[in-house]
Amino acid sequence: MPDTVTFVPEKIQIGISSCLLGNQVRFDGGHKNSYYCKQEIEPFFEYTTVCPEMAIGMGAPRKSIRQIRDGDIVHIRSADGSLDVTDKLNEYSRSKVEELDYLGGYILCAKSPTCGMERVTEYKIGTNNGSKTGVGVFAKILIERYPFLPVEEEGRLHDLPIRENFFTRVFAYNDWKKMNQSGLTKHKLMQFHSRYKYLLMAHSPKWYRELGPILADIQDLEQTAQQYFEGFMTALKIIATRKNHTSTLQHIQGYFKKQLSADQKEELSESILKYRQGLLPLLVPITLINHYVREFHTPYIEEQVYLNPHPEALKLRYAY
């Protein structure tokens, strides 16, 4: 199946390994259909499918290929050595990746010699001895070209904190791109940082403290924005802990200390404590806070991305 690209401005564009959508592009003519990617999240995004091996004309079924390390060089060859597609795959990957600057995220197929994000088997030349130290050819070029693009392997998305972190980054990355496309200004950059205060605090208090001063004295707007963006995406890649979430929730709780009744304060405090103890999912205190935001007009908190970093229908805060 050829690569497909569909531009739908209303949806975030996500790159994805073609086999994960049930396309029969694997070496054995099969697929690695992901129910989660195909059924549960597809309605929220527009996919760009890529299969580097099919794109260079290998067909399906075909000889399987592997990564073979020879010193500092990694070859992509069939197990019997009769087929070498190293140059073709590298050339295609470099060319294709340059076309993907519009993407807001990428979901890769694990273990693939072309698309694996990590732990791809590398074989020592002349042997069948392998070590899980490789990165897929296409995946490596993609990540090097767009180091802050949210990228994840499909299998890792079954880990709920990793899943939530990935999609948080996807929506934040898209938010940043939209701000830039609308015309970057100092005011917009400051507003952006203000809206993301508590999300940053939950992911990395250290990065939150470091990002503020970057915006304190803006001389070169483009340079400052790039420096901020790199720190911003680095911070969000850190998975938020229960401890940091708890601290963030308690900070937000402080905005309602004058409006809430004694019973309401107790209810919110108890839900935060039970979340900290692992007895309730994050959704419970977040839902309470969102209720109070609607009841008591608090503009600064209403604007906080932390309370709604992704569509509720994705159910990312339900289970942990």
N, C-alpha and C positions, 0 to 999 in steps of 0.2 A: 504494500500500500504506500503511495507517495506521501510525502509530508503534506500536511494540510494547515492552512492559515486562514482564520476567519476573524476579521476585525469588527468587534461590536463594542463601541465606546461605552455603552451602559454597563458592561461587565468587565471585570478584571481579566486580563489575558494570562492564562497559566500554560506553560509548556509542560508536556508530559510524554513519557516514553509510550510509544504507540501500542505496545503489547499489553499495557495496563488497562486499555479500554476494550480488550477482547479482540483486537486485530491480530490475525494469524501471520505474524511476521517473525516469529522465532525460528531458530535454525532447524527445528524439527517440524516446522509448519504449524506449531501451536501458538498459544498466547499465555499471558499471565493476568487474565482479567481480574481487576480489582473491583469488588462490589462497592467498596467505599468510594472509590474515585468515579466509578461509572454511574452509580445509583444515588449516592447520598450527597455528594458535593458538586456534581456536574451542573445542577440547576443554577448554582451561584456564580459560575465562572464560564469563560469561553476558552476551550482548549486549543492549543496548537500541538499537534502530534508530530513526533519525530522518531524515526528509526534509522540511525546512521547506516546500519548494515544493508537494509533494503535500499536506502538512498544511493549507495554506490553500486547498486545492481547485483547484489549477491543472490537475491531471490530467496524463496522459502518453499520447500526445505532446502538446506544448504549444509556445507561442511561447518561444523562448529569451530570457533576460533578461540584463541587464548592469548593472554599476555605472556610474553617470554622476555625475561630480563637478561641482557648481555652487557654487564658493567653498568654504564650510565644510560644505555639505550634500551628502550622497551619496544619490542617488535610485536605485531599482531599477526599471528599465523595460525593455521590449522595445526592440530595435534601432530599430524604426520609430516608437517613441514612443507607440504606441496603447494600451499596457498599462503601468500603473504600480502596482506592488505594494509600494511602500516601506512604507506604514503597516501593511499586513497582515503583512508579514514581520517588521517590528520588534515589533509587538504580539505575534505568535505566539512569536517568539524569546524575548522577555522572560518571557512566561508559561511556556513550556516549560522554560526554563533553571531556573526556580524549583523545578521538580519533580525536578531531577536531582542533588540534593545527596547522594544515596546512591552516586553513581558513584565508581569508583576510577581512572578514566582515560577518555580519549576519542580515537578515531581518526577523522580528518576526511578528506574527499575534496579533493584539491588543485585549485586554480584556480577552484573553484566560487564564484559571486557570493554564495552563502549560506553555504557550509561551508569555503571556503578559509582556511587558517591564515595564509598570507602570500602575497605576490606575485600577488594577484588583480588582474586588469586593471581599471583605472579609466579610463573614457573622459571626455575633456573635453566638457562640454555643447555640443551642436550640431555635433560633429565625430566622425570615426572614429579620432581619434588617442588611443591608449591608453598608459598607463604601468603597470607592474606594482608598484603601490604600495598596493594595497588589501588589506583583510581581509574575509572573508565576513561578512554581516550576523549570522547565527546564531553563527558562530565568535567574532566580536568580543564579543558579549554574553556568551557562555559563558566566555571567558577573563577578561573583566572581573569577572564574578560570582564565579568560582572561580580566582583568579590562581595558586594553587599546585597545582591539579589537573593531573596529567600529561596533556598534550595533544600529539598528533603527527599529521602527515599520513601517509597510507598510503604514498605514494611514497618518503618519506624513511626509512621503515622498511627499505628495501632497503640502506641504508647501515648496516653491521653495528655500528659504535660507537654510532650514533644509536639503533638498535634496542635494543641492550643497555641503553643509558642510559634509554630510555623505560620498559622493563619493570622495570628496577631501581627507578625512581621509583614505578611502579604498585604494586609489592609493598611498598615502604617506606611509601607513602601509606596503603595498606590496613592495615599494621601499626600505624601511628599512630592510625588511626580505631578499630581494635579496642581499643587501649590506653585510649583515651578512653571508649569505650562500656562498658568494664569498670569504670570509676570511676577518675578521675585522682587520683593521690597523688604526693607528692614522691618517695617511694621508687620508684614505677614510672617516673617521669620520669628519675630518675638511672640506673635500670637500662636504660632505653631508650637513653640517650646512651652508656652503657658498651658495649652490644651493637653499636652502630653506629660505634664509634671508628674502626675500620680502613676501613670503607666511606667514611666522611667524609674520612679522611686520603687515600684514593685519589682522591677527586673534587676535594677542595679543602683542602689543608693550612691555608690561611688561615682558612677558615670553621671548620675543626675547632678551631683555636686560639681562635677568637672565641666559639664556642658553649659551651665549658666554663665560662668565667667567668659566663655568664648564669645558670647553675644553682648558682653558688657561694653565693649569698645570696638564697634565695627568700622574698620577703615576700608577694606576691600570686601564688598558684599559677596561676590562670587566665591572668593577664597574662603571667607568665613563660613558661608553656607556649606561648602564642600567639607570643610573640617567638621562642622556640626553634624552633617549627614553621616559621615563615617563613624563618628562617636555614637550617634543616635542608633544606627543599625547594629553596631557592635554591642551596645547596651541591651537592645531588645533580643539579641540572640541568646543572652543569658536567661535561662529558665527561671521564672519567678518562684521563690520559695514560699512556703506557708508563713514563715517568719516575716518575710518582707511584705507579703500580702496583708498580714495582720497589722503590721505597723502602718501601712498605707491606709487600710480601712479605719484605723483608729484616728489617723490624721484627718480623714474626711469626716468622721463622726464628730470631731470637734467643731465643725461648722454649724452643727445643729444643736449645740448645747443649750442655747437660749430658747429654741422653739419646741424642743421635745418635752413631753411630760415625763415624770419619773418612771412610769411604766414603759413608755416608749424607749427611754434611755436604757432601761434594764434589758428590754427585749433585744435591742441592737447590740448591746455589750455582750449579751449571752450568745447571740448568733455568731459574733466575731470570735469569741472564746471557743465555742464548739467547732468552728471552722479550724482554728489554730490547733485544736486537739484531734482533728481528723474525723470528727463526728458528723460534720455537715459539709456539703460541697460549697465552693466559693459562691455559687449562684444565690445561696440563701441570704447572706449579708448584703450582697450586691443588689438583690431584689428589694430588700428593705430600704436601702439607701436610695435607690431609684424612686421608690414610693415617696420618701420624704422630700426628694428633690422636686417631685411634682407638686407635693402638698405645700412646701415652703419655698418660695421663690429665692433661689440661690444661684445667680448667673454664673459665677466662677465655677461652681461644682457642676452645673448643668453642662458646661462646655468640656468637661474632662472626658477624654477618650477612654480612660481607664474603666469607666462605668459601662461603656458599650463599644469595645474595640473591634467587634465583628458582629454580623447578623445573629440574633438570638436563635434563629432557626437552625444554625449550624450545631447547636447544642454542645458547645465547647467547654462550658463551665458547669456542666451538669454532674459530672462524675468524680470530681476531685477537688 
